Amino acid sequence: VTYNGYLDVMHYYAEMSAMGDFTDKNPGRIVNVSIPLLVVHALDDPLITWKAVVDNEGPRHPSNLVQTGSGNLMILLTKAGGHIGWPL
């Protein structure tokens, strides 16, 4: 991580994540989306938990998250789909 100029692993993930450094006090970069953005995530994704995008309560609860920023964020959580795609 330090080889690429990051202070530590948390700094790397804060910079590389689409959510940014998302905390209770800092809504991260996701609220600065200037064009409509649809985030599609499967609940059964074996590699990235759905909690990377949303949470059951607090600022990352879907109803709170989509009301931040300019209103350009839409979240679609599907029951199945895995990590690669969704069966037709």
C-alpha positions as CSV (number, residue, x, y, z in Angstrom):
1,V,0.0,0.0,0.0
2,T,2.7,2.5,0.9
3,Y,4.5,1.6,-2.4
4,N,1.7,3.4,-4.2
5,G,1.6,6.5,-2.0
6,Y,-1.1,5.5,0.5
7,L,-0.6,5.9,4.2
8,D,-2.2,2.6,5.1
9,V,-5.0,0.1,4.0
10,M,-7.8,2.4,5.3
11,H,-6.4,5.3,3.3
12,Y,-6.3,3.1,0.1
13,Y,-9.9,2.0,0.5
14,A,-11.1,5.5,1.3
15,E,-9.5,6.7,-1.9
16,M,-10.5,3.8,-4.2
17,S,-14.0,3.1,-3.0
18,A,-16.9,4.7,-4.9
19,M,-18.4,5.5,-1.6
20,G,-15.3,7.3,-0.5
21,D,-14.6,8.0,3.1
22,F,-18.2,7.4,4.2
23,T,-18.9,7.9,7.9
24,D,-21.7,9.3,10.0
25,K,-20.1,12.8,9.8
26,N,-18.7,12.6,6.2
27,P,-21.1,11.4,3.5
28,G,-18.1,10.6,1.2
29,R,-17.9,11.3,-2.5
30,I,-21.1,9.4,-3.5
31,V,-23.2,12.5,-2.6
32,N,-21.3,14.5,-5.2
33,V,-22.6,12.6,-8.2
34,S,-23.6,15.1,-10.8
35,I,-25.4,12.8,-13.2
36,P,-27.9,10.0,-12.6
37,L,-26.1,6.9,-11.2
38,L,-27.7,3.5,-10.7
39,V,-25.9,1.2,-8.2
40,V,-26.9,-2.4,-8.8
41,H,-25.8,-4.9,-6.2
42,A,-26.8,-8.5,-5.6
43,L,-27.5,-9.6,-2.0
44,D,-25.9,-13.0,-2.7
45,D,-22.6,-11.5,-4.0
46,P,-19.9,-13.8,-2.5
47,L,-17.1,-11.3,-2.8
48,I,-18.5,-7.9,-1.8
49,T,-21.1,-7.8,0.9
50,W,-24.2,-5.7,0.4
51,K,-23.1,-3.8,3.5
52,A,-20.4,-2.2,1.4
53,V,-23.1,-0.2,-0.3
54,V,-25.9,0.1,2.3
55,D,-26.7,-0.7,5.9
56,N,-29.8,-1.6,7.9
57,E,-29.8,1.7,9.7
58,G,-28.1,5.1,9.9
59,P,-26.8,7.2,7.0
60,R,-26.2,4.2,4.7
61,H,-29.8,3.0,5.0
62,P,-31.1,3.1,1.4
63,S,-33.8,5.6,2.2
64,N,-31.2,7.9,3.8
65,L,-28.5,7.3,1.2
66,V,-30.6,8.2,-1.8
67,Q,-31.7,11.5,-0.2
68,T,-28.2,12.8,0.2
69,G,-26.6,15.1,-2.3
70,S,-28.3,16.2,-5.5
71,G,-30.7,13.2,-5.8
72,N,-28.9,11.6,-8.7
73,L,-28.2,8.3,-6.8
74,M,-30.5,5.3,-7.3
75,I,-29.8,1.9,-5.6
76,L,-31.1,-1.4,-6.9
77,L,-30.6,-4.4,-4.6
78,T,-31.5,-7.8,-6.1
79,K,-32.0,-11.0,-4.2
80,A,-29.7,-13.0,-6.6
81,G,-27.1,-12.2,-9.1
82,G,-23.8,-13.2,-7.6
83,H,-20.7,-11.2,-8.4
84,I,-20.5,-11.4,-12.2
85,G,-24.1,-10.9,-13.4
86,W,-27.7,-11.7,-13.3
87,P,-29.3,-14.7,-15.0
88,L,-32.0,-13.9,-17.5
